[in-house]
Amino acid sequence: MALSNLLSRFAQNELSLESKSTIGVEFATRSIQVDGKTIKVQIQDLPGQEPYHSRTSAYYCGAVGALLVYDIAKHLTYENVERWLKELRDHADSNVVIMPVGNKSDLHHLRAVPADESRAFAEENDLSFIETSALDPTNVEAGFQTI
């Protein structure tokens, strides 16, 4: 399976323009520097589509961070963020750090999700927020470093 573009850009600094939606659970690792310490980050890429939803809650156990990624050019993907936030809060550790991520910021001309709407949602839920682009790779590193 191919990793999602955002994860692939972060973990391997690669991008496939022919990638497909995540249908299973995909894994990647990368070592990063945080406060002068090397930390090995293990990342699980879970599917967002409804048919795979019931299989993902078991993967929240032990998670310390979660990126709720949606496509800024497809409002329907953003509409699922609230459901995923509830799912995380119901099944993950109470200390898990959660951040909505509007991906594909390079498609600003096709924007269907206003950044202000996403920012307001994040503020209402006491979350950080960032927009990224796996294509150019705007804020990809910053998003993972923040979480």
C-alpha positions in Angstrom: 0.0 0.0 0.0 1.1 3.5 -0.6 1.1 6.0 2.2 -1.1 9.0 2.1 0.6 12.0 0.5 0.9 14.0 3.7 2.5 11.1 5.6 4.7 10.1 2.7 5.9 13.7 2.4 6.8 13.8 6.1 8.2 10.3 6.5 10.0 9.9 3.2 10.0 13.3 1.6 8.2 11.7 -1.4 5.0 12.4 -3.2 3.0 10.3 -5.6 0.5 12.1 -7.7 -1.2 8.8 -8.4 -1.8 7.8 -4.7 -5.2 6.4 -3.6 -7.2 7.0 -0.4 -6.1 5.0 2.6 -8.2 1.8 2.9 -6.3 0.0 5.6 -3.9 1.1 8.3 -0.6 2.2 7.0 2.5 2.8 9.1 5.6 4.9 8.8 8.5 6.0 11.1 10.9 8.9 11.2 13.3 10.2 13.8 13.0 13.9 14.6 14.8 16.3 16.9 12.7 17.9 19.8 14.5 20.1 22.3 17.8 18.6 21.4 16.6 15.0 21.8 16.1 12.4 19.0 12.6 10.9 19.1 11.5 8.1 16.9 8.0 8.9 15.7 5.8 6.0 14.8 2.8 7.1 12.7 -0.4 5.2 11.8 -2.4 6.4 8.9 -6.0 5.4 9.4 -8.7 5.5 6.8 -11.3 8.3 6.9 -14.0 6.7 4.8 -17.1 5.4 6.6 -16.8 1.7 5.6 -13.4 1.4 7.4 -14.4 3.5 10.4 -15.4 0.8 12.8 -12.0 -0.9 12.6 -9.9 2.1 13.6 -10.8 2.9 17.3 -8.4 0.1 18.5 -5.5 2.0 17.0 -6.1 5.0 19.3 -4.7 3.1 22.3 -1.3 4.6 23.2 -1.6 7.5 20.7 0.0 10.7 21.9 -1.0 12.8 19.0 -3.6 12.8 16.2 -3.8 14.9 13.0 -7.4 15.1 11.7 -6.6 15.7 8.0 -9.2 17.0 5.5 -9.0 18.3 2.0 -9.6 22.1 1.8 -11.1 21.7 -1.6 -13.7 19.1 -0.5 -16.0 20.3 2.2 -17.4 16.8 2.8 -14.0 15.7 4.2 -14.0 18.6 6.6 -17.5 17.7 7.8 -16.1 14.4 9.1 -13.5 16.2 11.4 -16.1 16.7 14.2 -17.0 13.0 14.2 -13.3 12.0 14.3 -12.7 14.4 17.1 -15.5 12.8 19.1 -14.2 9.4 18.3 -10.7 10.3 19.6 -12.1 11.9 22.7 -14.2 8.8 23.4 -11.5 6.2 22.8 -8.0 7.8 23.1 -6.1 8.8 26.2 -7.3 12.0 27.6 -3.9 13.6 27.1 -3.7 12.9 23.4 -2.8 16.1 21.4 -5.2 16.6 18.5 -4.9 19.0 15.6 -7.1 19.5 12.5 -5.1 19.8 9.4 -6.4 21.4 6.2 -4.4 19.7 3.5 -3.9 20.8 -0.2 -3.5 24.4 0.6 -1.9 24.7 -2.8 -5.4 24.3 -4.2 -6.5 27.7 -2.8 -8.3 28.5 -6.0 -10.6 25.5 -5.4 -11.0 26.1 -1.6 -14.3 24.8 -0.3 -13.4 25.1 3.4 -12.7 28.6 4.6 -9.6 28.8 6.8 -11.5 31.0 9.2 -14.2 28.3 9.7 -11.5 25.7 10.5 -9.7 28.1 12.8 -12.9 28.8 14.7 -13.6 25.1 15.1 -10.2 24.5 16.5 -10.5 27.4 18.9 -13.9 26.2 20.1 -12.4 22.8 20.8 -9.2 24.1 22.3 -7.1 22.6 19.5 -4.2 23.9 17.3 -4.8 24.2 13.6 -2.6 24.3 10.5 -3.0 24.1 6.7 -0.5 22.1 4.7 0.3 21.1 1.2 2.0 17.7 0.6 2.6 18.9 -3.0 4.9 21.9 -2.4 5.4 20.9 1.0 4.1 23.9 2.9 3.8 23.3 6.7 4.2 19.5 6.5 7.2 19.5 8.8 5.6 22.2 11.0 2.4 20.2 11.4 4.1 17.0 12.6 6.5 19.0 14.8 3.7 20.9 16.4 1.8 17.7 17.2 
